[in-house]
């Protein structure tokens, strides 16, 4: 009986150690850039968890003006908006953004920050009654409970680490792709380059579809 108890204990302990090591590696690499405590030379890819990353960054910046909408809004440069608002601006544009997501980000911002302006870019497709749910990382629970330890662990375990490393290591472009929630000019130039070459663009799009969980 004692041998069985010892075996069970060692099995649980070994499993816990393996789990802890796996979690620490993911936390250390931090593919999306949630904690940004370590720099191991790999670029962060926020596209792996747009919604979660924006929630974290939104609370860090605490803007006075927010921009809500889909992918088109995502390209708006916050510095251009700041010229008119004269305050801190954050872009909450999301690829395939839904009205529900926009509602939760808006509600959270109004309740927690000193919001002066809200810019909304509405897409008609969001009103389609047949609109399918996007398989994004959106989690409305973090708006109510915060990004606590449970949701942090959940985030790191759900990130496709090996796919991330397989993609990023040979494509380790450290230029800034996102700033204040918005897609940067450099990122836009890369998108345009892929559009100039149709074959390249299609190939990249297909690879992204298998890589990203949009």
N, C-alpha and C positions, 0 to 999 in steps of 0.2 A: 504493500500500500504506500509505504514511504517512497519507494522507487517511482511509482506512478505520479505521486505528488511532485517529486523532484523533476520528473520529466515534463510535466505540465507547466511547472514554474519556469523551467529553463526555456521551454518552447515559447511561452508568453514573453519572457524577457528578451529572447533572441528576436522575436517578431517586433517588439517595441523598439529595439535598437536599430533594426533594419529600417523601420518606418521613420524613426527620428533622423537617421542619416540621410534617407531619401528626401525628407522634408527640409533638412538643413541645406542640402545641395540646391534644392529649388529656391529656397530663401536667399541663398548666397548669390545664385545666378540672377534671380529676380527678372525673368524675361520681359515682363510688362513695365517694370519700373515703378512698382508700388511703394517700396521702402527706400530705394536708392541709397542704401547704406554702404554698398560695396561696388567697386568698379573693376570687373575682371577683363575689361577690354572688348566686351561684346555689346553691340547696340541694343537698346531696348525696343521692343516691338509692341507698342500699345494697341495695335490692331487685334491682338490676341484677346484683349479684354477691354475694349473701348469704354464700356459703361462703368465698370469698376474703377478703372484708372481715372476717368473723368470725375467720378464721385470723390475720390481721394484728393485729386488736384483742386477741385472746386472748393472743398473745405479748407484747403491750405491757402489758396489765393484769396478767398472771401471777396468776390468781386462786387461792384456796385451796378454793373450792367451785364446782363447775360444775353446770349444769342441762342435761340432754340430753333431746331429744324432738322432737315435731312442732310444728305451728302453735299448738296449745293451750298447750303449755309456753312457747312464744315470748311469751305474754302475761303470764307470771309476773314480777312486779316484784322485782328483785334486792334492793332495800332491805328488802322484807318478809322475805326469807330471811335477810338479814344480821342481823336482830334476834335470830335464833336461833343462827346460826353464829358471829357475832362475828368475821367475817373477810371477805376480798374474794370477792364472788360474781360469776360471769359466766354469762349465759344463752346457751346454744348451741342453743336451739330453732330449728328450721328448717321452713319450709313444705315439705310433702311430703318431710320428712326420712326417709332410709333407715337401715337398721341398719348398713350399711357406713359411711356417713358418721359416724354416732354412734360406731362402733368406732374409726375413725381419730382423731376428736377426743378420745375418751376415752384412747386409747393415748398420743397426743401429750401430753396434759395430765399423765397419770401419770408419764411419763418426763421431763418438763421442768419441772414445777412442784411445789410442796409442797401436794398435794391432801389436804384433810381430809375432804371430803364430796362425794358424787356423787349428785345427784337425777335419777332417770330417769322420764320419762313415756312408757310404751310404747303405741304404737298397734297395734291388731290387724292393720290392713291391711298392715303391714310384713312380716308372716309369710305373706302370700298368695304361693303359688308362681307365680301368674300376674301378679304385680305388674310393671307396665311400668316401665322405667327413666325417671327424670325427666331432662329436658333441662336440668339445672342447670349451674352453673359449677364444680361439685365436681371437684377435681383432686388425687387422692391423692399425686401425685408431689411436691407442695410439702411434704407431711408428711415426706418422705424427704430431699429436696434443699434445702428451704427456698424462700422466695419470692425466688429469685435474679433476676439481670438478665434472663435468658431468659423467665422466667414473668411478670416485670413487663411486658416488652414485649408478650408474648402477651396479657396482661390488657387493656392499654390498646388494643390493636388490635382485640380482640373486642367491646369495648363499643360498642353501637349509638349512636354520638354524636349523629347527627342526630335520631333518634327521641327521645333523651334531651332535647335542646334544644327540640324541638318540643313536648314535654310539659311540661317544667319552666319554660320562660320564661313561659307564661301561667298557670302554677300554682306560682309561686315562693314557697311557704310555708316560711319559715325557722324555724318552730317545731320543737322537738326531736321527732323521730319514733321514734328508737331511743336507748336508753341502757344501757350495759353489756350489749349484745346483746339486750335485751328491748324489746318494743314499749311505748312510753310511754302514759300515760293520755291525753294529747292525741291520739295516733294512734288509740287505742281509741275516743275520742269521734267522730273523723272516720269511722271504720268504722261506728259505730252510726247516724250521720246518714245514711249511704248505705243502711243497712238499713231505715230508717223510710220512705224513698221507694223503692218497688220498681222503678219505671221508671228512676229515677236510678241505682239500685244495679246494675241489669242493664246499663245503658249503660256505667257505669264499669267493670264487670267485663269486658265485651267489649273495651273499649278497653285495659284492663290486659293482657288475654290477648294482644293484638297487640303491646303495648309491651314486656312483660316476657318474658324467657326463663326461666320458672319451672323 
